[in-house]
Amino acid sequence: MISRARALDLSLVGLISVCWGLNWPAVKIILTQIQPWTLRSLGFAVGAAVLFAYARSRGESLAVPRGQRWPLVAVALLNMAGFNICSAFGQMNMATSGAAIIAYTMPAWATLLAIPILGERPGPRQWMGLACGLTGLAVLLGPDLLRLGALPLGPAFMLTGALSWALGNVLIKRTAWTMGPNAITGWQFAISLPVVLPFALAMDPAPTLALEPRVLVALVFHILVAMVGGYLLWFAIVRRLSVAQASVSSLIVPVIGVTGAIVVLGETPPLRTYAALALILCAVLLVVMVRDKRPVPAPAPVTAEPRGAGSP
């Protein structure tokens, strides 16, 4: 019988898998009419405005305690700006399926970084889940792994993004956040905006207002569902679980991303996709569904409001 807490963990993992998995083909569609710097500027600006407004409507303070300012800047630049910039340019220089898969080498880096930085000691099931999930990713990428040398720019962007995301996730756990989740996430969007906006204004052409219907739908999904909703879900997962558990749980996202690319973008699925799907599902079940005997580190306290479905 699955406990209520474990059922909530599985629900959060399932929700974010859909949000972020379908975001990969959505971004590919958006980039046909909107340039990367402009896309990220729009996402960060709207995300900050929506979350700040929502936080205020719930009576959540937007003030950042002095001791949490630099950690918040570091997490924002790594988790939000670094990963999103690299993933946009990565998708422009390689196939969506390959980009999604390389991005989700993140669990390996996060699990390893958490050992010296947080002193985490992943249990046997977590190591097994990590190995199983990364094997699934390798099977999914298949022969493309041998051709990465011919596409240096795209994989370089995606690996840099994965490392940035991994370090950001580890640093989240180092701070006892006392702000509410919506404020924390909103500030990460706001801090990231000045990083991308000057490049958008200087380098990108003015975006056209005559967007194709599918581009408009993809843009709304990307900003409101994947960016705002997805990051709230992800930061909730990171705070509920250890870095190793949260990271390996995210491995189902590229499976949905590749499937979405097949359905939405018309890619033809290779047979290895199904083997990879089985391996990655096993990884998620090993880490999330089966309770490890060793205690999971306590989540960072939040005093501004009870923890719900979101925060970093």
C-alpha positions in Angstrom: 0.0 0.0 0.0 1.5 3.4 -1.0 1.5 6.0 1.7 -0.2 9.3 1.2 3.2 11.1 1.1 4.5 8.7 -1.5 1.4 9.1 -3.6 1.9 12.8 -3.5 5.5 12.4 -4.6 4.4 10.3 -7.6 1.7 12.8 -8.5 4.1 15.6 -8.5 6.6 13.6 -10.6 3.8 12.7 -13.1 2.6 16.3 -13.4 6.0 17.8 -14.0 6.8 15.0 -16.5 3.9 16.1 -18.6 4.6 19.9 -18.2 8.3 19.6 -19.0 8.1 16.7 -21.4 5.7 18.4 -23.8 7.6 21.7 -23.4 10.4 20.3 -25.6 8.4 20.1 -28.8 6.6 23.3 -27.8 9.9 25.3 -27.7 11.0 23.8 -31.0 7.8 25.2 -32.5 8.2 28.6 -30.9 11.8 28.9 -32.1 10.5 28.9 -35.7 9.2 32.4 -35.2 10.8 33.8 -32.0 14.5 34.0 -31.3 16.0 32.4 -28.2 16.9 35.6 -26.3 13.5 37.1 -26.9 11.8 33.8 -25.9 13.6 33.7 -22.6 13.0 37.4 -22.0 9.2 36.9 -22.5 9.2 33.8 -20.3 11.1 35.3 -17.4 9.1 38.6 -17.5 5.7 37.0 -17.6 6.7 34.3 -15.1 7.9 36.9 -12.6 4.8 39.1 -13.0 2.4 36.2 -12.7 4.1 34.7 -9.6 4.6 38.0 -7.8 0.9 38.8 -8.4 -0.2 35.4 -7.2 2.1 35.6 -4.1 0.7 38.9 -3.1 -2.9 37.7 -3.6 -2.1 34.9 -1.1 -0.6 37.4 1.4 2.9 36.1 0.7 5.7 38.6 1.4 8.1 39.4 -1.5 10.9 40.6 0.8 14.1 38.6 0.5 15.9 38.1 3.8 19.4 39.4 3.8 21.0 36.0 4.4 19.1 34.5 1.5 19.9 37.1 -1.2 23.1 35.8 -2.6 22.0 32.1 -2.5 18.8 33.2 -4.4 20.9 35.0 -7.0 23.2 31.9 -7.4 20.2 29.5 -7.7 18.5 31.8 -10.2 21.5 32.2 -12.5 22.2 28.5 -12.5 18.8 26.9 -12.3 16.8 29.4 -14.3 19.0 31.5 -16.6 21.8 29.1 -17.2 19.7 26.1 -18.1 17.1 27.9 -20.1 19.6 29.8 -22.2 21.6 26.7 -23.0 18.6 24.6 -23.8 17.2 27.1 -26.2 20.4 27.4 -28.2 20.9 23.6 -27.9 17.6 23.0 -29.6 18.6 25.3 -32.4 21.7 23.3 -33.1 20.5 19.7 -32.8 17.4 17.5 -32.8 14.8 18.0 -30.1 15.0 14.4 -29.0 18.8 14.5 -28.6 18.7 17.8 -26.8 16.1 16.5 -24.3 18.1 13.4 -23.6 21.4 15.2 -23.1 19.7 17.7 -20.7 18.7 14.8 -18.5 22.2 13.7 -17.8 21.5 16.2 -15.0 20.7 13.5 -12.4 24.2 12.1 -12.7 25.8 15.4 -12.1 23.4 16.4 -9.3 23.8 13.1 -7.5 27.6 13.4 -7.6 27.7 17.1 -6.7 25.4 16.5 -3.7 28.0 14.2 -2.2 30.8 16.8 -1.5 28.5 19.9 -1.2 25.6 18.5 0.9 27.1 15.4 2.3 24.4 13.2 0.9 25.0 9.5 0.6 22.7 8.0 -2.0 21.4 4.6 -1.0 21.6 1.4 -3.1 18.2 1.9 -4.7 19.1 5.5 -5.7 22.3 4.4 -7.3 20.5 1.5 -9.1 17.8 4.0 -10.2 20.4 6.4 -11.5 22.2 3.7 -13.4 19.0 2.3 -14.8 17.7 5.7 -15.9 20.9 6.8 -17.5 21.1 3.4 -19.3 17.6 4.2 -20.6 18.8 7.6 -21.8 21.7 5.9 -23.6 19.4 3.4 -25.3 17.0 6.2 -26.3 19.8 8.2 -27.9 21.3 5.0 -29.4 23.5 5.6 -32.5 23.3 9.3 -32.1 25.8 9.0 -29.2 28.4 8.1 -31.8 27.7 11.1 -33.9 27.9 13.8 -31.1 31.3 14.7 -32.3 29.8 15.8 -35.6 27.4 18.2 -33.8 29.6 19.9 -31.2 27.7 23.1 -30.6 24.3 21.6 -29.7 25.6 18.9 -27.3 28.0 21.5 -25.7 25.1 23.8 -25.0 23.0 21.0 -23.6 25.7 19.5 -21.4 26.5 23.0 -20.0 22.8 23.5 -19.3 22.6 20.1 -17.5 25.6 21.0 -15.3 24.2 24.4 -14.5 20.8 22.9 -13.6 22.5 20.2 -11.5 24.5 22.7 -9.5 21.5 24.9 -9.0 19.5 22.0 -7.6 22.2 21.1 -5.2 22.5 24.7 -4.0 18.8 24.9 -3.4 19.2 22.4 -0.6 21.9 24.4 1.1 19.7 27.2 2.2 16.9 27.1 4.8 14.4 29.2 2.7 12.0 31.2 4.8 10.2 32.9 1.9 7.1 31.4 0.4 7.4 29.3 -2.7 5.8 31.6 -5.2 8.0 34.5 -4.1 11.2 32.4 -4.4 10.3 31.2 -7.9 9.1 34.7 -9.0 12.4 36.2 -7.8 14.4 33.6 -9.8 12.5 34.7 -13.0 13.1 38.4 -12.1 16.8 37.9 -11.4 17.2 36.1 -14.7 15.5 38.7 -16.8 18.4 41.3 -16.8 20.7 38.5 -18.0 18.8 37.9 -21.2 16.9 41.1 -22.0 20.0 43.2 -23.2 20.9 40.4 -25.6 17.3 40.3 -26.9 17.2 44.0 -27.5 20.6 44.1 -29.1 20.7 40.9 -31.2 17.2 39.7 -31.9 14.9 41.3 -34.5 11.6 42.6 -33.2 9.2 39.7 -32.7 6.3 39.6 -35.1 2.8 39.9 -33.7 1.4 37.8 -36.5 2.2 34.5 -34.8 1.0 31.2 -36.4 -1.8 29.7 -34.3 0.4 26.7 -33.3 3.2 29.0 -32.3 0.9 31.1 -30.1 -0.5 28.0 -28.4 3.0 26.6 -27.9 4.1 30.0 -26.4 1.2 30.1 -23.9 1.8 26.5 -22.9 5.6 27.2 -22.5 5.3 30.3 -20.4 2.3 29.5 -18.2 2.4 25.7 -17.9 6.0 24.7 -18.4 7.8 27.7 -17.0 5.5 29.0 -14.2 3.7 25.8 -13.3 6.7 23.5 -14.1 9.2 25.3 -11.9 6.8 25.5 -9.0 6.3 21.7 -9.2 10.0 21.1 -9.6 11.0 23.2 -6.6 8.4 21.4 -4.6 9.9 18.0 -5.6 13.4 19.2 -4.8 12.3 20.3 -1.3 10.3 17.1 -0.6 13.0 14.7 -1.8 16.7 14.4 -1.6 18.7 15.6 -4.6 19.3 12.1 -5.7 15.6 11.2 -5.5 14.4 14.3 -7.2 17.0 14.1 -9.9 16.4 10.5 -10.9 12.6 11.1 -10.7 13.0 13.7 -13.5 14.3 11.0 -15.9 10.8 10.3 -17.2 10.6 13.8 -18.7 12.7 13.1 -21.8 10.6 10.1 -22.5 7.6 12.3 -22.7 9.6 14.9 -24.6 10.7 12.4 -27.2 7.1 11.0 -27.5 5.8 14.6 -27.8 8.3 15.3 -30.5 7.1 12.2 -32.4 3.5 13.1 -32.1 3.7 16.9 -32.4 6.7 17.3 -34.7 6.1 14.2 -36.8 9.3 12.3 -35.9 9.4 8.6 -36.5 9.9 6.6 -33.2 12.8 4.1 -33.3 12.1 0.8 -31.6 14.7 1.6 -28.9 12.3 4.2 -27.5 10.2 1.5 -25.9 13.2 -0.2 -24.3 14.3 3.2 -22.9 10.8 3.9 -21.6 10.8 0.7 -19.6 14.2 1.4 -18.2 13.4 4.9 -17.2 10.1 3.9 -15.6 12.0 1.3 -13.6 14.4 4.1 -12.5 11.5 6.3 -11.3 9.9 3.4 -9.4 13.1 2.4 -7.7 13.8 5.9 -6.4 10.4 7.4 -5.7 7.9 4.6 -5.1 10.0 2.2 -3.0 10.8 3.8 0.3 14.5 3.7 1.2 15.3 2.5 4.7 17.7 5.3 5.4 16.1 8.6 6.3 15.6 11.3 3.7 17.0 14.7 4.7 14.4 17.0 6.1 13.1 19.6 3.7 14.0 23.3 4.2 11.5 25.0 6.4 9.1 27.5 5.0 7.5 29.8 7.5 5.7 32.2 5.1 3.0 29.6 4.2 2.4 25.9 4.4 4.3 24.0 1.6 2.0 23.2 -1.3 2.6 22.4 -4.9 5.7 24.5 -5.5 8.9 26.3 -4.6 12.7 25.8 -5.2 
